[in-house]
Amino acid sequence: MAVFFVRFGINEEIGFTYLNLKTMKKSIFLLLALFAIKFAGAQSLTVSGSVKDDDGNTVPLAFVQDKSDKTATRTDSLGKFTLKANPNATLLVKSAGYETKVVDVNGKTDILVVLKTEKATPDVNQPGGSASAAASTVTSYNGTGSTLMYGHGDMSHMLLPSFHPVEDTRGSRYMFKDWVAGFVVSPKDSVYKNPKYGFNYDKISGGLLLTQDKHSAIEIDQSEIKSFTVYNEFNQPLSFEYMPEINKTRFPQVISAGKNYKIYKLTNTKFVKNDFRTDGLTSSGNNYDEYVDEYAYYVYNVQTKQIQQFNLKKKSLKAAFGNDGKKVDSFFDAYSDQIDDVLLRSLGDYMNQ
C-alpha cells in the first residue's frame, strides 16, 4: 500500500504538472497572439494633408483629431497638417464657420479634406437676411512690378495684400498694419514722392509694396531702389537703404548716418508654425502660428567702407568702432541707459561729430 501510494502520488503529481504546463503554454500562446494583434493595430503612420473649403481656399488653424486615441493637431496658415495616426483611424476635422467632417484614413498618408461652409442662419430682424459664416479668408500678395512706375502704371491686375493675419496668428510679415506715407530714392538719386501713394514693407521677402488706391498694389523692383523712407503711426520717418554688404534682398534701417559712421538695423522675420499636440490628456506646444522678428546691428565705417556686426552690449559696440573705441567709452561715461535704438542714434550722432 505504501509503495502504491507513493507511485500513485508520483504519477498524480507528474500528471498535474504536465496539465499545468500544457495550460500555461496555451495561455502564453493566446497572450502572444493577442499582443501581436494589438501591436499590429497600434502601428501608426504619418498622415500629411491639407484642409480647404468648398471654394478651394485653405483653412488655417483647423482642428484635426484621431477619434480613436484623441491625438490632435491644427493646420498651419497654409491649411496643412501632419499627424501620427492608426492606418484605420477616423479623423475628426472642424473649424469655426464650417461643418464638422469625419474622414477615414484607410492607410493613406496624404489626405485632402474639404469643409463645407456652415449654412447661413436667417436673421429674424431682417426679412430675407442671413448671418454670414464665421470663416475668415486671407488675400495673399503675388504681384511684382517690373519697373518703378508712378502715376501712369497699371495696377488694376495686381492683388492687394492683407496686413491683418488670420485669427490666432501672432505678429505680421508686414512692418505696418496699414498703408503709410513715404517716398523712394532711385539709384540715380531721383526722388519719387506723391501724397496719393501708400507704402508697406514685407519683412520676409524684403519687398517694398506700393498702392495708389488701396484696391491694388505692386512690389517695386528692388533694382530701382537706392533707399526709401516711410512714416510710422506717429508720423516719424524710418529710412532704409540698399546695402548688399549686409543683405542682398532685405533693406536695413538706418539708425544713424554721418560723415564717419552709419549704424544699421536689419530685421529678419521668420514664420513659425503652430506645434500644438495633444494625446487627450496632456497637450504641448503653441496653439497659434507666429511671425517672429530678430534684429541684427551693424556699424559701417564711411572712410574704410568696413562693416562690423555688433550686439547690444557696450563691449561689442566698442569693438565695432575699432580705433574709436575710447570715444565710445567717453560716450557711455555720460550715458548709462539701456542700449536700444534711441541710444544708438545718440551714439551715432556723437561718433560723427
C-alpha positions in Angstrom: 0.0 0.0 0.0 2.8 2.4 0.9 4.5 1.7 -2.4 1.3 2.0 -4.4 0.5 5.3 -2.6 3.9 6.6 -3.4 3.7 5.6 -7.1 0.1 7.0 -7.3 1.3 10.2 -5.7 4.2 10.5 -8.1 2.1 9.7 -11.1 -0.6 12.1 -9.9 2.0 14.9 -9.3 3.5 14.3 -12.8 0.1 14.4 -14.4 -0.8 17.6 -12.6 2.5 19.2 -13.6 2.0 18.1 -17.2 -1.5 19.6 -17.3 -0.3 22.8 -15.8 2.5 23.2 -18.4 0.1 22.4 -21.2 -2.4 25.0 -19.9 0.3 27.6 -19.4 1.6 27.0 -23.0 -1.9 27.6 -24.4 -2.3 30.8 -22.2 1.1 32.1 -23.3 0.3 31.4 -27.0 -3.0 33.2 -26.6 -1.4 36.2 -24.9 1.2 36.4 -27.6 -1.4 36.2 -30.3 -3.5 38.9 -28.6 -0.4 41.1 -28.2 0.6 40.6 -31.8 -2.9 41.6 -32.9 -2.9 44.6 -30.6 0.6 45.6 -31.7 -0.3 45.4 -35.4 -3.4 47.5 -34.7 -1.3 50.0 -32.7 1.2 50.6 -35.5 0.9 54.2 -36.7 1.7 56.1 -39.9 2.4 59.8 -40.5 -0.6 61.3 -42.2 0.0 64.6 -44.0 -2.8 66.6 -45.5 -4.4 69.9 -46.2 -7.8 71.4 -45.4 -9.7 73.5 -47.8 -13.2 75.0 -48.1 -15.7 74.2 -50.8 -14.3 77.2 -52.8 -10.8 75.8 -52.8 -9.5 78.3 -50.2 -7.1 76.9 -47.5 -8.5 76.7 -43.9 -5.8 77.7 -41.4 -5.9 76.5 -37.8 -8.5 73.8 -38.4 -8.6 71.2 -35.6 -7.7 67.7 -36.7 -8.1 64.8 -34.3 -7.7 61.0 -34.4 -11.0 59.9 -32.9 -9.6 56.6 -31.6 -6.8 57.8 -29.4 -7.6 61.5 -29.2 -4.3 62.7 -30.6 -4.7 66.0 -32.4 -3.1 69.0 -34.1 -4.1 72.1 -36.0 -3.4 73.2 -39.6 -0.9 75.9 -40.2 -1.6 79.2 -42.0 -1.4 77.3 -45.3 -4.0 74.8 -44.2 -1.6 71.9 -44.0 -1.2 69.4 -41.1 0.8 66.4 -40.1 -0.4 63.8 -37.6 0.6 60.3 -36.5 -2.5 58.0 -36.7 -3.6 54.4 -36.9 -3.9 53.2 -40.6 -7.5 52.5 -39.9 -8.1 55.7 -37.9 -11.0 58.1 -38.4 -10.1 61.8 -38.3 -12.4 64.5 -37.0 -11.9 67.8 -38.7 -13.6 71.0 -37.7 -13.1 74.8 -37.9 -15.3 77.8 -36.9 -17.7 78.7 -39.7 -17.6 75.2 -41.3 -19.4 71.9 -40.9 -17.5 69.3 -39.0 -16.3 66.5 -41.2 -15.2 62.9 -40.4 -12.6 61.3 -42.7 -11.4 57.7 -42.8 -7.6 57.3 -43.2 -7.7 53.9 -44.8 -3.9 53.6 -44.8 -3.4 56.8 -46.9 -0.6 59.1 -45.9 -1.8 62.1 -48.0 -5.3 63.4 -47.4 -7.3 66.3 -48.7 -10.2 67.4 -46.5 -12.8 69.7 -47.9 -15.0 71.5 -45.4 -18.4 72.9 -46.3 -19.3 76.4 -45.2 -22.0 76.3 -42.5 -25.5 77.0 -43.7 -26.5 80.6 -43.1 -28.9 81.3 -40.2 -31.8 83.5 -41.1 -31.8 86.9 -39.4 -35.2 87.3 -37.8 -34.8 91.1 -37.6 -34.4 91.5 -41.4 -36.7 89.6 -43.8 -34.7 87.5 -46.2 -31.5 88.3 -44.4 -28.9 85.8 -43.4 -26.0 85.6 -40.9 -22.6 85.3 -42.6 -20.4 82.4 -41.8 -17.6 82.9 -39.3 -14.9 81.8 -41.7 -12.1 84.2 -42.4 -10.1 84.5 -45.6 -6.7 85.9 -46.4 -5.8 87.6 -49.6 -2.3 86.7 -50.5 0.1 89.0 -52.4 1.8 87.7 -55.5 2.3 90.7 -57.7 5.6 92.2 -58.7 6.3 95.4 -60.6 9.0 95.0 -63.3 9.7 98.8 -63.3 9.3 101.7 -60.9 6.2 103.5 -62.3 4.4 106.4 -60.7 1.1 108.0 -61.8 0.8 106.1 -65.1 1.4 102.5 -64.0 -1.4 100.0 -64.4 -2.0 98.3 -61.1 -5.5 97.0 -61.7 -4.4 93.4 -62.2 -2.4 93.2 -59.1 -3.7 91.6 -55.8 -4.0 93.7 -52.7 -2.0 92.2 -49.7 -3.8 91.8 -46.4 -1.8 93.2 -43.5 -4.1 91.6 -40.9 -3.2 88.0 -40.2 -5.7 85.2 -39.7 -7.2 84.7 -36.3 -4.8 83.3 -33.7 -1.7 84.3 -35.8 0.6 86.5 -33.8 2.8 89.1 -35.3 2.9 90.0 -39.0 5.2 89.7 -42.1 4.5 93.3 -42.8 6.0 96.3 -41.0 2.8 98.3 -40.7 -0.9 97.4 -40.1 -2.0 99.7 -42.9 -0.6 101.7 -45.8 1.7 104.6 -44.8 3.1 107.7 -46.4 6.6 107.7 -47.8 9.0 108.3 -50.7 11.6 106.4 -52.7 15.1 107.5 -53.9 16.3 105.7 -57.1 19.9 104.7 -57.9 20.1 107.9 -59.9 19.1 109.9 -56.9 15.7 110.8 -58.3 13.1 111.3 -55.5 9.6 109.8 -56.1 7.0 111.2 -53.8 3.3 111.6 -54.0 0.7 112.1 -51.2 -1.6 109.7 -53.0 0.8 106.8 -52.7 0.8 104.3 -49.8 3.7 102.0 -48.8 4.3 99.0 -46.7 7.4 96.7 -46.3 7.4 92.9 -46.4 9.9 91.9 -43.7 10.3 88.4 -45.1 10.8 89.0 -48.8 12.3 92.5 -48.4 9.7 93.8 -51.0 8.5 97.4 -50.9 4.8 97.5 -51.7 3.1 100.5 -53.3 -0.6 101.3 -53.8 -2.3 104.2 -55.5 -5.9 103.5 -54.4 -5.7 100.8 -51.7 -7.5 98.4 -54.0 -4.5 97.1 -55.9 -0.7 97.1 -55.3 2.7 96.3 -56.8 6.0 95.3 -55.4 8.6 97.8 -56.6 11.6 96.4 -58.5 14.4 96.3 -55.9 17.0 97.3 -58.5 15.2 100.6 -58.8 15.5 101.5 -55.1 18.6 103.1 -53.6 16.7 104.0 -50.4 13.2 104.7 -49.1 11.6 106.4 -46.2 8.3 105.5 -44.6 6.4 107.2 -41.8 5.1 105.3 -38.8 1.9 105.8 -36.9 3.5 108.7 -35.0 4.5 110.3 -38.3 8.1 109.6 -37.5 10.4 108.9 -40.6 12.1 105.5 -40.8 14.8 105.3 -43.5 16.1 102.2 -45.2 18.9 101.7 -47.6 20.1 99.0 -50.1 23.2 97.6 -48.6 24.2 94.3 -50.3 27.2 94.0 -48.0 24.7 93.4 -45.2 21.9 91.7 -47.1 21.2 91.3 -50.8 17.4 91.0 -50.5 16.3 93.0 -47.5 16.8 96.7 -46.7 18.4 97.5 -43.3 17.1 100.5 -41.4 19.4 103.5 -41.0 19.6 104.2 -37.3 22.2 107.0 -37.6 24.2 108.4 -40.5 27.1 110.9 -40.8 30.5 111.6 -42.2 32.3 108.9 -40.2 29.9 106.1 -39.4 26.5 104.7 -40.2 24.6 102.4 -37.9 22.2 99.9 -39.4 19.5 97.6 -38.0 18.4 94.6 -40.1 15.1 92.9 -39.3 14.9 89.2 -40.0 11.4 87.8 -39.8 10.6 84.1 -39.8 7.3 82.2 -39.8 6.9 79.7 -37.0 4.1 77.2 -37.5 2.0 76.1 -34.6 3.3 72.9 -32.9 0.2 72.1 -30.8 -0.1 68.4 -29.9 -2.4 66.5 -27.5 -2.9 62.9 -26.6 -6.3 63.6 -25.0 -4.8 64.0 -21.5 -1.9 66.4 -21.9 -1.1 69.0 -24.5 2.1 70.8 -25.6 3.3 73.4 -28.0 1.7 76.7 -29.2 -1.8 76.8 -30.4 -1.0 79.5 -32.9 1.2 80.5 -35.8 3.6 83.3 -35.3 5.8 85.7 -37.2 9.0 86.3 -35.1 11.3 89.3 -35.6 15.0 89.0 -34.9 17.4 92.0 -35.2 21.0 92.3 -36.3 23.0 95.6 -35.9 25.9 96.8 -37.9 28.4 99.7 -37.9 29.6 100.9 -41.3 32.8 102.9 -41.5 32.3 105.5 -44.2 36.0 106.1 -44.7 37.3 102.5 -44.8 34.0 101.0 -46.1 34.2 98.3 -43.5 31.2 96.7 -41.8 31.2 95.3 -38.4 28.2 93.5 -36.7 27.6 94.0 -33.0 25.2 93.2 -30.3 23.6 95.5 -27.8 26.5 95.3 -25.3 29.0 98.0 -24.5 32.0 95.8 -25.2 30.6 94.7 -28.5 29.9 98.3 -29.5 33.4 99.4 -28.6 34.9 96.6 -30.7 32.7 97.5 -33.7 34.1 101.1 -33.7 37.7 99.8 -33.8 40.2 102.6 -33.2 37.4 104.9 -31.9 36.7 102.6 -29.0 37.9 105.2 -26.5 35.4 107.6 -27.9 32.7 105.0 -27.2 33.9 104.9 -23.6 33.6 108.6 -23.2 30.0 108.5 -24.6 29.0 105.9 -22.0 30.6 108.0 -19.3 27.7 110.4 -19.9 25.0 107.8 -20.9 24.3 104.8 -18.8 20.8 104.0 -20.1 19.8 100.6 -21.6 21.2 100.2 -25.1 18.4 100.5 -27.6 17.7 102.2 -30.9 17.3 105.6 -29.3 20.6 105.4 -27.6 22.3 104.1 -30.7 21.0 107.1 -32.6 22.6 109.4 -30.0 25.8 107.4 -30.1 25.9 107.7 -33.9 25.5 111.4 -33.7 28.3 111.6 -31.1 30.7 109.5 -33.2 30.0 111.7 -36.2 30.9 114.9 -34.5 
